[in-house]
Amino acid sequence: MFWKLWVMILCGFYWLPGYGEWSTDLENDLRILSHGEKKLPLLYNSSSQTGYFTMPSARSLGNGLIIGGYSHIPPYKLWGVGIGLFECLELSGNYWVYNGIVEKNFGHLGFGNDAERSVNIKIVLPLRYYGLPSVAFGWNDFLGTKRFFSQYAAVTQEFLSQRCEVTLGWGKGRIQGLFGGLAYFPWRKSDSIWKGLGGALEYDGNDYAHHIEEHPQGKKTRFSWNPGLFYTWKKRFQCAGYLIRGKEIAATVSLNYPWGTTKGFFSKVRDSSRNDAEIEEDHSGKIFFELWEERIKNSLYKEGFWVDHIGYKKNLQGSKEIIIYVKNPHYRHEKEVHKKLIGSLQRIPDSSEVFSISVVVQSSGLETFQYTFPSEVLEAYRENRMSEYELEWVTSPRDCCRQGYYIDLWRRKDQEHHMAIHPLINMYFGSSRGKFKYDLGTTFGFEGVAPYRVYYELYGAYVARSSTADISHTDFLNPSRLLWVRSDTLQYYKQGSLELDRFFVQKSRNWGKGFFSRIGIGYFERAYGGAGAELLYAPYSSRWAIGTEAFFLKKRRYHGLGFYSKIPKLDDKKEQRIPYLGTQFFLHGYFVFPVIETDVKISVGQFLAKDIGARVEFLKHYRSGVRFSLWTTMTNGQDRINGKKYYDKGFSFSFPLDLFLHKSNRSRVSYVASVWLRDVGAVAQTGKDLYTILFQEKEE
C-alpha cells in the first residue's frame, strides 16, 4: 500500500492546474492577486495532523511545514511529528504510550508501559483555490500492527468573513461513521494578545467502546462532543486544552517551522556581492596571460570558487579558447553558481585573442558539467546590449566536452583537502529494554582529492555516550531468518569506543555525452568494506538517468580493521555461521519531476542478504535545501514479523548547515531511519555514488 499511495500522488495529482508550488511563477502571482491568498490559521490535532483535537480536517500543513507535538490524552501519552511533503500531501507519525499497562512481553525487562508506533497520510484536493470546500482522503496507522487504523474522507469549508471553518467527514476503522468539527477565531484580525485565541468543538467519531485495541480505561464515553480552547503564538507555537469523551481533560502542545521554504535564520551577509565588481581595463590592448590568469583566479576567488587549473587551446582561426576548472564549496543551487560565474567573468577585460571561456565544474574529483561564455556575448552584456536573463539562457550549462590537448596556463600545486567534524547520532525506538535508546558521539577526519583526481574520505568515529549496552541484537519474538547483515548494527557502537568509521578511495571519470564511471575500494562504512564499480548515463538536460553498479563486500568486525569470513544465520532457532561474501549489484533508474520538486529512484538487483528484488525511493527536495525521502523494498527475502511478510521501509531527513550561518555552505546534517532494523532489503554504502555527485551540483 505504501508505494501505491505514492504512485497515485505522482500520477493522479501531477496535472492539477494552478495549484500551489506546481504552478509557474506567473500563475502563482495571478492566483495570489485573485484570491488574496487568504486563509484561516491552521490547527493541529493530537496526532500532529491538521484538524481539531482528535479528528482531522481537510486542510493540509502546506509545502515544507514541519510540526512536532506532545499530547496528554488520558489514558494515553502521544508524541507526534508531521510534515507537509506537498501542499496536497501530509504525512505524520505517532508514538502512543498506554499509561498503566505494562507491555506483556518485555515490560518486566525495562520496556515499561505498552506502546505503539503509527504512520498517517492525508491527501488533500486543492479545491479551495476555486472557491470550493477542500476535500481530503486519509489513512491513519496504515503500516505495521495497525492498532489505530482508520480511513476517512473529509470536507472543510473556510468562512473568512465569519472567521470560522467547518468540517464534516466519514470514517471506517477506529473512526467509525460521522465526525466533524467547528473552529472559531474571534480575534483573528486584531493586534492584541488575544489574536491567537480561539475555540473549537468537534464531534469525535472514534469508536472507543467497540475498538478492540483501545485502552481499557479509555472505552467509556459520556458524550462524543469535545469542546476546547486553543492559543497560537507567532504562528509557531500552539497549545490546546479540551474535554475528551465527556470525562477527561486533555492537552496538546506543538511547535512548527517552515523548513521547506525558509531562507535560513540569518541572511548571507558574508557572501560576496557581484554588484561591487569592477571591470579591470587593459589599456595596452594586449593580453599578457601571466597577468590575465591572475585576474581570473582572483576574480573567481572573490566569488567563493576554488580554481584547480587554467589552460587554453587554439581554434582553427587562431583564437584562444580558455578552459577553467573550478570547484564550488559554497553554493547549493546551480542558478546561484551561474550568476556568481557571470559576476566573476565580467571583471575580466576583453581581448581579441580570446574566442571563448569555458568553466568546468568539478566535484569529488569528477567533471560534472560546463558553462561556455563566448567573448562576444560577454562584451554585449558589459555594454548593456544583452540582459542578464538573456546571458544566462545563452550560456546555460551543458554536458562536458572532451577538451583534448590544451596548454596549461596555471595549475594548483596543492590538492583539495579539508577537515570535517560531524555529530554521530543513532536513535532506536521500541527496544525490549526501553522505549528509546541512543548512541551519541562524533565522526571526524579528512576528505578531498588526491593526485590524479582520486577522491578519498578518511574518518574516525568516537561514541561518547550510549544506552544500548543491555540490548541484544536478536529479536526474541520475530528473529531474522536471513543472514545477519544489518540486525546486529548495535554491536558496532559501544560507549567509549574509537574506531575507523570509513576510509575509501574512488576514481570517477566523465567520458562525455552524459556517460560517467566510478571505481572504488576501501572501508565504505562502519559495517562493510570492499571494492566495485559503477556506470551511469545522465545527460545534463535530461530528466532521467540510468546506471548500474556491482560491489563485492565483506562484513567488518565489530572492532578493529578485520573482516568476518562467516556471519550468523538462524536455522530452527539455532545460530549457525555461514561463509559470506556480499555481492551487491543493481540496475538503477532515476526520474526527475521538477514541477513537484521530487525525484524517484528505482533499483533492481541483489541486496546484502542475497535477497533479490527492488527498492523504490522518493526524494522530495525543497528550495530551502531541506530534503526528505521515503523508501520501501520488495524482495524474495521471506522475512516475517508477527506472522506477516515484512519489506524494509524507512525515511531520511537532511538539511544544510548554512541555514544557521551568515555565509553559504554546502555541508549537511542527515538522519536515516528504518521502520524496523532487519536484514531484508539491506544495502551497504559504497562511497559517493555518481548520481549524488551530479545531483548536488545541478540542484535547482
Salt bridges, closest charged atoms under 4 A:
GLU21 OE1 - LYS620 NZ 3.21
GLU37 OE1 - ARG31 NH1 2.70
GLU90 OE2 - LYS122 NZ 3.82
ASP114 OD2 - ARG147 NH1 2.99
GLU116 OE1 - ARG147 NE 3.51
GLU158 OE2 - ARG59 NE 3.81
GLU165 OE1 - ARG59 NH1 2.80
ASP207 OD1 - HIS210 ND1 3.12
GLU214 OE2 - ARG174 NH2 2.69
GLU280 OE1 - ARG295 NE 3.45
GLU293 OE1 - LYS297 NZ 3.45
GLU294 OE2 - LYS297 NZ 2.80
GLU303 OE1 - LYS340 NZ 3.85
GLU303 OE2 - ARG347 NH2 3.25
ASP308 OD2 - HIS309 ND1 2.69
ASP308 OD1 - LYS327 NZ 3.03
GLU334 OE2 - HIS338 ND1 3.92
ASP350 OD1 - ARG382 NH1 2.05
GLU353 OE1 - LYS320 NZ 3.54
GLU367 OE2 - ARG453 NH1 2.42
GLU383 OE1 - ARG385 NE 2.90
GLU388 OE2 - ARG274 NH2 2.67
ASP408 OD2 - ARG411 NE 3.09
ASP414 OD1 - ARG412 NH1 3.60
GLU416 OE1 - LYS327 NZ 3.97
GLU447 OE2 - HIS418 NE2 3.87
GLU457 OE1 - ARG502 NE 2.67
ASP470 OD1 - LYS437 NZ 3.82
ASP475 OD2 - ARG678 NH1 3.53
ASP488 OD1 - LYS555 NZ 3.33
GLU499 OE1 - ARG526 NH2 3.64
GLU499 OE2 - HIS559 ND1 2.80
ASP501 OD2 - ARG502 NH1 2.79
GLU525 OE2 - ARG486 NH2 2.82
GLU534 OE1 - ARG518 NE 2.77
GLU549 OE1 - HIS588 NE2 2.98
GLU575 OE2 - ARG577 NH1 3.94
GLU597 OE1 - LYS620 NZ 3.58
GLU597 OE2 - ARG623 NE 2.76
ASP599 OD1 - HIS621 NE2 3.42
GLU617 OE1 - ARG615 NH2 3.92
ASP639 OD1 - ARG678 NH2 2.84
ASP658 OD2 - ARG332 NE 3.35
GLU697 OE2 - ARG666 NH1 2.74
GLU699 OE1 - ARG627 NH2 2.92
